[in-house]
Every structure is written in C-alpha cells, then in structure tokens.
C-alpha cells in the first residue's frame, strides 16, 4: 500500500506530539483541537463522542474510510484529535480519497 499524504501528516503529528488518541484522552483536553479523525467502522457511540467533541472544539470531523488502526498504529482506537493548526489544514487540503469530511446525517 502506498503511503498517502494524510498518513505522512499524521506521522508529523506523532513526531511533534500534536495528536491525541482515544475519546477518553480527548475528553481531558480543554482547547486546541483543530481536526478530529474518526474511523469509518466506528460504532454509533464513537460517532456520538466525535460529534460531541466536534461541537466542543468547533473543528471539522474527517472520516477515515479504511485502515484507520494502521494509520495511527494503535489497535481498537477509533478517534484521533490533531492539535496543530497547520497540520490539520494540510490534512484537510490533501485531497486523499480515503477520507471524507463529515457533513451530518448521523445522530
């Protein structure tokens, strides 16, 4: 599998410590979240948490269509928060086809 732009940007987030994994860890954050990334195979409860955080931080929610666990290298994790504004913007502008911006229609 070829490594996409989003995968590279997520790697940069890990290197500079600007990513938080899991809804429990994201719940402890007060501010500074610029993008949420949700596993496309996540259960309704995970989607509900993601929407709650999306509203709290007023940030976009990106849905990963496949290989989310491989992307973040953490099994059973369904949600990630990007805490760097420039990397979040780069991820959103990357145009990778494996991701889509959440526009509603869920809960």
C-alpha positions in Angstrom: 0.0 0.0 0.0 1.4 3.4 -1.0 1.7 5.9 1.8 -0.6 8.8 1.3 -0.3 12.5 2.2 -2.6 12.1 5.2 -0.5 9.3 6.6 2.6 11.4 6.3 0.9 14.3 8.0 -0.3 12.1 10.8 3.3 10.9 11.2 4.4 14.5 11.6 1.7 14.9 14.3 3.2 12.0 16.2 6.7 13.3 15.9 5.9 16.7 17.3 3.4 15.4 19.9 0.4 17.1 18.5 -2.0 14.2 18.3 -4.3 12.7 21.0 -5.7 9.2 20.6 -9.0 7.9 22.0 -12.1 9.6 23.3 -11.1 9.4 26.9 -7.9 11.3 26.3 -9.6 13.8 24.0 -12.2 14.4 26.7 -9.5 15.8 29.0 -8.5 18.5 26.5 -9.8 22.0 27.1 -8.9 23.6 23.8 -6.5 23.5 20.9 -8.1 20.7 18.8 -8.2 21.7 15.1 -9.3 18.4 13.5 -10.9 15.1 14.6 -10.4 11.9 12.6 -12.9 9.1 13.1 -12.6 5.5 12.0 -15.3 4.8 9.3 -16.0 1.5 11.0 -16.7 3.1 14.4 -19.8 2.2 16.3 -22.6 4.8 16.9 -21.4 5.5 20.4 -18.0 6.6 19.0 -19.7 8.7 16.4 -21.7 10.3 19.2 -18.5 11.2 21.1 -16.9 12.5 17.9 -19.9 14.8 17.3 -19.8 16.0 20.9 -16.1 16.9 20.6 -16.7 18.4 17.1 -19.2 20.8 18.7 -17.0 21.5 21.8 -13.9 22.4 19.8 -15.7 23.8 16.8 -13.5 21.8 14.4 -14.0 19.6 11.3 -14.6 15.9 11.6 -12.8 13.7 9.0 -14.0 10.1 8.5 -11.3 7.6 7.5 -12.8 5.1 5.1 -10.2 2.3 5.7 -7.1 1.3 7.6 -7.5 3.7 10.5 -5.8 1.5 13.0 -2.9 1.1 10.6 -2.8 4.9 10.1 -2.5 5.7 13.8 -0.8 2.4 14.8 -3.0 1.8 17.8 -5.4 -1.2 17.8 -9.0 -0.6 18.9 -8.7 3.2 18.8 -11.5 4.9 16.8 -10.9 8.6 17.3 -7.9 10.9 17.0 -7.5 14.7 17.6 -5.0 16.8 15.7 -3.7 19.6 17.9 -1.6 21.5 15.3 -3.5 24.1 13.1 -1.1 23.9 10.1 -1.1 20.1 10.0 -4.9 20.0 10.4 -5.2 22.4 7.4 -2.7 20.3 5.4 -4.7 17.1 6.1 -7.9 18.7 5.0 -6.4 20.1 1.8 -4.6 16.9 0.9 -7.4 15.5 -1.3 -6.8 11.9 -0.3 -9.7 9.8 -1.5 -9.7 7.5 1.6 -11.1 10.3 3.7 -14.3 12.4 3.6 -15.4 15.4 5.6 -18.4 14.6 7.9 -21.3 16.8 6.9 -24.1 15.3 9.1 -26.7 12.7 8.6 -25.6 10.8 11.7 -27.1 11.3 15.2 
